[in-house]
Amino acid sequence: MDDAVEVKHRIGAEPRPNDIDEEIAALAGRQHGVIARTQLAALGIGRRAIGHRLECGRLHPLHRGVYAVGHRVVSRDGRWMAAVLAMGPGAVLSYRSAAALWGMHATTRTRIELTVPGRPRSRPELQVHRVRLAADETTTHRGIPVTTPNRTLLDLAAVLDARHIEKAINEAEILRLTNPISLDELLERHRGHRGAKALRKILATRALGTTITRSELEDRFLRFLDEAVLPRPKVNTNVRTGATSIEVDCAWPDHRLIVELDGHATHATAAGFERDRARDRALHADGWRVVRITWRQLHEEPAAVARDLERLLTE
């Protein structure tokens, strides 16, 4: 008698073949259509029964010891899950593959990247990074074990250029991806990581002006206008849009121009982001042109900012 389907799952009862297949399908359904040999063994499916299911097309090999259940077509999530299962306990999706799963960086690479705590070797279709990750650097997303967003950014910084890393950071912020540990803490923990230097440099640039108060930003902007020989606006003034009065940072009513000075503290939250866009929409609808200027732009791109404002104030 086949040693696969005759295992007793419950005391005093032998499961029927259909019962076993239903259990296999249920587990695979939670794993994007794939299953590992070790999981089949835990269900009581033996070597001969696995061979039988391979022969009759119920299982289709994807990697050594990992199978698609019921059909050969596997989704991208299924391929990622299969790769994790192939590498065994503790393996997680990482680097560019993890970034693609999180939606922060698209990749056309067909080779899947994983981080594993042991010594599995890379395969033609799988690239393995052998690192023992802390518990707060891994999680699951869509049921797939993966490095956390911040750990993924740290790893990306070791393999991508600054432009792509910056874009990935922006996407992570837009997606509101949460992390159990901050990037600063992660960088302190992994000072020798290949991506730490590049990521630290990007974060330092992005942090410019985040501690500046609103009044300091306004004072700096007014000095900037004087240095550029541009007319001063009305500051912290109210403008009307229909039946509503909106307070704006700087306004040139004759030119229907408004400049909003974006300080990190007042605009970084999700609520602040939504509020700002609603205000801008209302002002645009009433014929105002709204320009947002940050401390970093004043500091790093003064000539470009002055040139754009001059054009706006002469139209």
ZAMARGU-4260 file (C-alpha; in steps of 0.2 Angstrom, whole numbers, plus 5000, padded with zeros to 4 digits):
<rodrens>
0) 5000/5000/5000 | 5006/5017/4995 | 5015/5025/5010 | 5009/5043/5006 | 4990/5042/5008
5) 4989/5029/5021 | 4996/5039/5035 | 4984/5041/5049 | 4981/5059/5051 | 4968/5057/5065
10) 4968/5044/5079 | 4958/5029/5073 | 4955/5035/5055 | 4964/5034/5039 | 4962/5050/5027
15) 4955/5046/5010 | 4966/5052/4995 | 4954/5066/4992 | 4956/5072/5010 | 4975/5073/5007
20) 4973/5082/4991 | 4962/5095/4999 | 4975/5098/5013 | 4988/5100/5000 | 4977/5112/4990
25) 4973/5122/5005 | 4991/5124/5010 | 4997/5128/4993 | 4982/5141/4991 | 4990/5151/5006
30) 5007/5150/4997 | 5003/5157/4980 | 5000/5139/4973 | 5017/5131/4978 | 5022/5119/4992
35) 5038/5111/4998 | 5043/5093/5000 | 5045/5095/5019 | 5028/5102/5020 | 5021/5087/5010
40) 5030/5076/5022 | 5022/5085/5037 | 5005/5081/5029 | 5010/5062/5029 | 5014/5062/5010
45) 5029/5050/5007 | 5041/5049/4993 | 5031/5036/4982 | 5016/5047/4984 | 5025/5062/4978
50) 5032/5053/4963 | 5014/5047/4959 | 5007/5065/4960 | 5022/5071/4949 | 5018/5057/4936
55) 4999/5061/4935 | 5002/5080/4934 | 4996/5085/4952 | 5013/5092/4956 | 5025/5101/4945
60) 5043/5104/4950 | 5050/5122/4952 | 5065/5119/4962 | 5073/5105/4971 | 5060/5100/4983
65) 5047/5113/4979 | 5032/5111/4968 | 5018/5120/4960 | 5001/5112/4964 | 4989/5107/4950
70) 4996/5118/4936 | 5012/5124/4929 | 5008/5142/4928 | 5014/5151/4943 | 5012/5170/4947
75) 5026/5181/4951 | 5022/5180/4970 | 5022/5161/4968 | 5039/5161/4960 | 5045/5172/4975
80) 5037/5160/4987 | 5044/5145/4979 | 5062/5152/4980 | 5060/5156/4998 | 5054/5138/5001
85) 5068/5131/4991 | 5081/5139/5003 | 5074/5132/5018 | 5070/5139/5036 | 5075/5157/5039
90) 5076/5161/5021 | 5068/5178/5015 | 5066/5187/4999 | 5079/5202/4999 | 5088/5215/4989
95) 5080/5219/4972 | 5067/5205/4973 | 5061/5212/4990 | 5060/5229/4983 | 5049/5223/4969
100) 5038/5214/4981 | 5036/5230/4992 | 5033/5240/4976 | 5047/5252/4980 | 5058/5248/4965
105) 5054/5238/4949 | 5066/5226/4942 | 5067/5216/4926 | 5080/5203/4933 | 5073/5185/4932
110) 5086/5179/4945 | 5078/5180/4962 | 5088/5187/4977 | 5087/5179/4994 | 5095/5181/5011
115) 5098/5165/5021 | 5106/5162/5038 | 5115/5145/5033 | 5126/5140/5019 | 5115/5136/5004
120) 5123/5140/4987 | 5117/5151/4974 | 5109/5143/4959 | 5107/5149/4941 | 5090/5155/4945
125) 5093/5160/4963 | 5105/5173/4970 | 5109/5169/4988 | 5116/5182/5001 | 5122/5173/5017
130) 5118/5184/5032 | 5110/5180/5048 | 5097/5194/5050 | 5090/5201/5066 | 5071/5197/5070
135) 5066/5215/5067 | 5074/5215/5050 | 5062/5202/5042 | 5044/5201/5041 | 5031/5194/5029
140) 5022/5203/5015 | 5007/5195/5005 | 5012/5179/5015 | 5030/5179/5008 | 5045/5180/5020
145) 5055/5196/5016 | 5067/5209/5023 | 5058/5224/5030 | 5057/5240/5020 | 5071/5248/5028
150) 5082/5233/5028 | 5078/5232/5009 | 5083/5250/5007 | 5100/5246/5015 | 5103/5231/5004
155) 5098/5241/4989 | 5111/5254/4993 | 5124/5241/4990 | 5119/5237/4973 | 5110/5252/4965
160) 5116/5270/4961 | 5111/5285/4971 | 5097/5290/4959 | 5088/5274/4960 | 5090/5273/4979
165) 5083/5290/4981 | 5068/5285/4970 | 5066/5269/4981 | 5066/5279/4997 | 5053/5291/4989
170) 5042/5276/4984 | 5043/5269/5001 | 5037/5285/5009 | 5023/5287/4997 | 5017/5269/5000
175) 5018/5273/5019 | 5028/5257/5022 | 5031/5254/5041 | 5046/5247/5049 | 5050/5240/5067
180) 5067/5249/5066 | 5072/5266/5059 | 5085/5268/5045 | 5096/5278/5057 | 5096/5264/5070
185) 5099/5251/5056 | 5114/5261/5049 | 5121/5262/5067 | 5119/5243/5069 | 5127/5239/5052
190) 5141/5252/5050 | 5151/5241/5039 | 5137/5236/5027 | 5142/5240/5009 | 5126/5251/5007
195) 5128/5260/5023 | 5139/5274/5016 | 5128/5278/5001 | 5112/5277/5011 | 5119/5288/5025
200) 5124/5301/5012 | 5107/5302/5004 | 5098/5303/5021 | 5110/5317/5026 | 5105/5327/5010
205) 5086/5323/5013 | 5087/5329/5031 | 5093/5346/5026 | 5081/5359/5033 | 5070/5346/5043
210) 5074/5355/5060 | 5070/5373/5053 | 5055/5382/5060 | 5042/5390/5049 | 5048/5408/5054
215) 5066/5403/5050 | 5061/5397/5033 | 5051/5413/5030 | 5065/5424/5035 | 5077/5415/5024
220) 5065/5416/5009 | 5063/5435/5011 | 5082/5437/5012 | 5083/5426/4997 | 5071/5437/4987
225) 5080/5453/4992 | 5097/5445/4986 | 5088/5440/4970 | 5081/5458/4968 | 5063/5451/4968
230) 5048/5460/4975 | 5043/5455/4992 | 5026/5446/4994 | 5012/5448/5007 | 5017/5435/5021
235) 5005/5424/5030 | 4990/5432/5022 | 4972/5426/5018 | 4966/5424/5001 | 4948/5420/4996
240) 4943/5405/4985 | 4924/5406/4983 | 4916/5407/5000 | 4932/5401/5009 | 4947/5410/5016
245) 4964/5401/5015 | 4979/5407/5024 | 4995/5406/5013 | 5013/5408/5016 | 5017/5421/5003
250) 5006/5429/4990 | 5008/5442/4976 | 4990/5446/4972 | 4994/5456/4956 | 5002/5441/4949
255) 4990/5428/4956 | 5005/5419/4963 | 5007/5410/4979 | 5023/5402/4986 | 5020/5389/5000
260) 5036/5386/5010 | 5037/5367/5014 | 5044/5364/5031 | 5046/5345/5035 | 5037/5346/5052
265) 5021/5353/5045 | 5020/5344/5029 | 5027/5327/5032 | 5012/5318/5039 | 4999/5309/5029
270) 4986/5322/5035 | 4997/5336/5031 | 5000/5330/5013 | 4982/5328/5010 | 4977/5345/5017
275) 4990/5353/5006 | 4984/5345/4990 | 4966/5350/4994 | 4971/5368/4997 | 4982/5369/4981
280) 4967/5362/4971 | 4955/5375/4978 | 4968/5389/4974 | 4971/5383/4957 | 4952/5382/4953
285) 4951/5400/4958 | 4965/5406/4946 | 4980/5406/4958 | 4996/5398/4953 | 5004/5389/4968
290) 5022/5385/4969 | 5030/5375/4984 | 5048/5378/4989 | 5058/5369/5002 | 5073/5374/5012
295) 5084/5362/5003 | 5079/5370/4986 | 5084/5387/4993 | 5100/5380/5000 | 5105/5370/4985
300) 5097/5377/4970 | 5095/5396/4973 | 5099/5401/4955 | 5086/5390/4948 | 5073/5395/4961
305) 5076/5414/4957 | 5075/5411/4939 | 5058/5402/4940 | 5051/5415/4952 | 5057/5430/4941
310) 5048/5422/4926 | 5032/5419/4936 | 5032/5437/4942 | 5034/5445/4925 | 5020/5435/4917
</rodrens>
